[in-house]
């Protein structure tokens, strides 16, 4: 079976959910792959269901994507649950996205937590922000921590943004170093910013 993966964009962009075999750009699978995925999905393979949903999403078939991500999530596929929530969010249905992401986040998915933080920021829900931001910061995956920092930065909360970037820097993320360097430069701390950019140039950028 073809292997497909949820892809993340850079931390200062929205998360995206696309078919992405390693090292290849998003594209529709060949017809034979699509037929194979459909057959395996119909047999109850939750991974195939999720991959098929992604293919249909790329094709512009929202109803099909909704159906198969829903079935995969019902079968316990956490990535499909995240993608299902994202599909609702992109469609402007924040309530449905929140309901799904709450369940996915409760299973430990940091991207769903990040989605919930962004929603809470949008509605001014400080308790909702703190509930999930604290959990994201306590984990050891750099991407959602850096993306959390970007979310705070974009809403003018530079103190919390820097806190998140520093945490992601501890995990070695070059993106976090670059973003914090921009804040330092904006504050006139050019020497420190240049030193941090030099570190970022050789650091891994974690997606």
Protein Blocks (a to p, Z undefined) as FASTA:
>chain_A
ZZdddddddfkbccddddddehiacddddfklmmmmmmmmmnopaklmmmmmmmmmmnop
aklmmmmmmmmmmnopaklmmmmmmmmmmnopaklmmmmmmmmmmnopaklmmmmmmmmm
mnopaklmmmmmmmmmmpccfklmmmmmmmmmmnopaklmmmmmmmmmmnopaklmmmmm
mmmmmnopamlmmmmmmmmmmmccdZZ
